[in-house]
C-alpha cells in the first residue's frame, strides 16, 4: 500500500500541468483559465509566455476585457500589451496606452491593429503628422500580414484593418479642411468593404463643403438602393435637405423634411419607447440580434435594419466568434469528460460566455440608443432648415420676385466630373457597379429673374 501511494505521488510529479492537458484536448478556454491559476503567484518563464501567446491565438483576446488589469500586467506578451493598450485608451489614459503599444513586436499578428490604435491616440492628442504616420504603418503592415497567409478569414481580417486605417486617414484630412484629399482617400475604399456604406455619408459631407451639392446629393441617393436598405441615417436626410437649400430648391428641401417627419420620426419614437422597457435587461439586446418577430411590423422592420447593421461591425463579429468557440468547447467537455471534470470546467466556461453575452448586450444597447438619441438633434436641425426655407419663400412672395430656374430636373452640364469618374445615365434602377458614383445635375436656383430683379431695384 505504501509502495502504491509513493508511485502515485511520483507519477503525478511527472504529469503535465492541467493547463497543458486541457490544451492537448483542444479545450483552449479551460486551458487559459488554468494557465493563469498555475502561474499568477510565481515568476513566469519565457516558455510560459510563449504558451500564453499560443492559447490566445485560439481563444482571441476579447475575453480578456473582463480580466483584472493587475493580473494582465504580469504577462509581458505582445497580445497582452495590446489588450492593455486598448483598455487604457478607452479610459483616456493615453500615456499608459502608448507605453504598452511600444512593446507590441513588429512581427506580431496584432501589430497592424496596434498602429491603428496608435494613430487614434495621436489623433485624440491633435498630433496629426504622427497620426498620419501611424495609419501609413498600419496599412503597410496589414498588407504584409494579408499577403503572408493563405487563410481567407485572416486575409479578410487584415484587409479590414487596412481599410479602417485608410478611412481614419480620410477623416483626419476632412477635419483639417482638406476635402479634396479626403475624398481621394475615401475613393480607395472598395465597395465590398463593410465600412463603405458609412463612407458614403462622410464623402457627401466633403463634397458639400466643396460646394458640389449635386455630387453630395448623388451619394445620398445611393442609400435608396435596395442593397443598402439596412442603412438609414437621420444625418443623411439632414444633409440632403441642406444641399437642396444651398441650391435654393426650396420645395425639394421641404419634401425631404416632410417625408422624414411623416414616416421616420414616428417609428423612431415607437422604437425608443419599446426598447426602453428592456433597458435593464442583461440579454434582451443580445437576443434582439437573433429575433425574427417583434410586436409591431413597422417597429420590427426598423429594428431589423438597425440590428443587421450592428451585426456587421467587427467587434460584434469577433465576440460572436468567441461564443461559437466556447459552445464548441462546451460540447467537447460534455462529450469526453467525466462528471468530476465537468463540474470543474463548465462553470468557468459558462461564466466567460455569460460575460461576453453581457458585453455584446451592453454594446448593442449603447449603439442603438446613441443612434436613437441622434434623432432629436437632427430633427431640430431639420426644423431649422424648414424655418429658413419657409422664410426665404415668404420673402420672395412679399417682394413679388421669382427665382430663375424652371422645374426641369437638371442637365448634364451641371454635373462636375473628374477625368477618373465614369458617367452613367440613371434609368430608374440601381446597378451594383454604379452605386456611390451618382451625381444629380440640378442647376442652382439662387438667382432672381433679371426683369424682376431690375424692377425691384427701381
HELIX and SHEET records of a PDB file:
HELIX    1   1 UNK A    2  UNK A   13  1                                  12    
HELIX    2   2 UNK A   18  UNK A   24  1                                   7    
HELIX    3   3 UNK A   28  UNK A   39  1                                  12    
HELIX    4   4 UNK A   46  UNK A   59  1                                  14    
HELIX    5   5 UNK A   62  UNK A   66  5                                   5    
HELIX    6   6 UNK A   69  UNK A   72  1                                   4    
HELIX    7   7 UNK A   78  UNK A   90  1                                  13    
HELIX    8   8 UNK A   94  UNK A  101  1                                   8    
HELIX    9   9 UNK A  111  UNK A  124  1                                  14    
HELIX   10  10 UNK A  128  UNK A  148  1                                  21    
HELIX   11  11 UNK A  152  UNK A  175  1                                  24    
HELIX   12  12 UNK A  179  UNK A  186  1                                   8    
HELIX   13  13 UNK A  196  UNK A  209  1                                  14    
HELIX   14  14 UNK A  213  UNK A  221  1                                   9    
HELIX   15  15 UNK A  222  UNK A  224  5                                   3    
HELIX   16  16 UNK A  226  UNK A  228  5                                   3    
HELIX   17  17 UNK A  234  UNK A  246  1                                  13    
HELIX   18  18 UNK A  250  UNK A  259  1                                  10    
HELIX   19  19 UNK A  260  UNK A  265  3                                   6    
HELIX   20  20 UNK A  266  UNK A  276  1                                  11    
HELIX   21  21 UNK A  284  UNK A  288  1                                   5    
HELIX   22  22 UNK A  297  UNK A  311  1                                  15    
HELIX   23  23 UNK A  314  UNK A  336  1                                  23    
HELIX   24  24 UNK A  339  UNK A  399  1                                  61    
HELIX   25  25 UNK A  412  UNK A  414  5                                   3    
HELIX   26  26 UNK A  432  UNK A  434  5                                   3    
HELIX   27  27 UNK A  450  UNK A  457  1                                   8    
END                                                                             
